[in-house]
């Protein structure tokens, strides 16, 4: 018996339990609320989606939990000295979905779609200068599972791509930077900056006034990572001053984005409702099932999250 511990709505929870049960016919998947006291005392593994810390603490025998999402920073921040390990979802399908979104919105900016939308509103017929893909410099912040695939997809579509990561990496066809000096160097050469970083104590507010100012005049930003990585006030200032031309934002400090927020009406901002790479219950459930099956056979957990790094 495995509990599904979450704060998602009833309908979304039902979908997850249905898919997880189909992927693990030898296991019984129950919502946390349906567990008896005896069952809570026996659970050694749980499947989670934005779980309440109090619910997890009510499972004293837990050895590890498997998130159905790639991002687990909220769980790490809310838990105080957990006695169990956390495994996040690593889904190749998720990486492909993200790379598709990165390519789509990079092309949106590369081909001046925001400018043409403004010209249409003004009934202005005016072809704009064409920039070839190899002359458009794309910077990718984060070269993990999502960033690496996204960067490669951009390379495959002819763009000049560089990437930055916390530690040194080497990827064929991609200029790789790391460390503080490397971040500045990457920003200075990025016509379009794509943020795919995990949210950690080191990346929180990373794209602040100073770092955004390093971007070339007229550069654009795509944030598909976490809202807290970007300083909202600094970004709005850079857009208002025309130093940056456009921002495509799929993640925010508060979600859903609050009514009346400046992003909604800003002419140089595209707001998306956190849809760049949604987790697909079918593929995610199969991965979770495989990891739990392996654990049942061997007693070994998958790669766990480093609580210090946050991923």
C-alpha positions, 0 to 999 in steps of 0.5 A: 500500500502506497499513499498519494500525498498531495495538495492538488484538487480532488479531480487532479488527485483522482487522475493521478491515482488512476494512472499510478494504479494502472502502472502499478497493478500489484500495489494499492494506491490510496489518498493520504486521507483514506489511510487508517492510523495503522497504515500510516505507521507502516508506509515506507514509501509515498508518492507526492505532489506538493504535499503538506509537511504535516501529512508527511510527518504523520508517516513515521516509517517513511524512507523516501518519497517520490515526487510526480513533479520535477520541481521539489524546492517547495517541499524542501523549503517547507520540511524541517529536518526530514528523516526521509529522502526525496526523489524528483521526477526525471522524465525524458518526455518532460525534457522533450516537451520543454525543449519544444516550448523553448524552441517555439518561444525562441522563434516567437522572439527571433522572428519579431512576433511581438513587434509584428503584433504591435504593428498589426494593432497600429495597422502598420505594414512594415517588414522588419530586417531579417536576422539569420538563426546562426546570428541570433545568440541564445543563452541557456541558464541551466544545463541539467536534464531540461536545459541540455535537451533544450539547448541541443534542440536550438542548436539543431535549428541553427541557432548559436547557443551557449549555456551556463551551469553551476559547475563546469560542463562540456557539451558538443556544439554548445559553448559552456560557462560556469561560475560567477564570471561565466554567468556575466560572460554568458549574459553579455552575449545573449540576445535571447536568454532562456532560464531553466534553472532550479530554484535554490538559495543561489539562484533566487533573485539571480536575474536582478537589476545588475545581471539583467543590465549585462544583457545586450541592448534589445535582448529578450528573456524567456523564463520557464524555470521559477518566478523567484529567480527573476526580480520582477521590479528589475525586469519591469524597469529594464523593459520600461527603459527599453534596455530589454525588448520583451519577456516571455514569462511562464512562471511567477512568484505567485501563481495564478498571477494576481489580478492587476499585476503589471505583467498582465497589461505590459506591452512587452510581456507575454504571460503564460499560465505555467504551461511550458512543460506540464507533467504528463500523468501517464509517462510520469506514472510509468517512471514512478512505477519503475522506480518503486518496483526496483526498490521493492526488488532491491531495497535501493532508492533512485537518485535522491535530491541533495537538500543543500543544492535543492535538486 
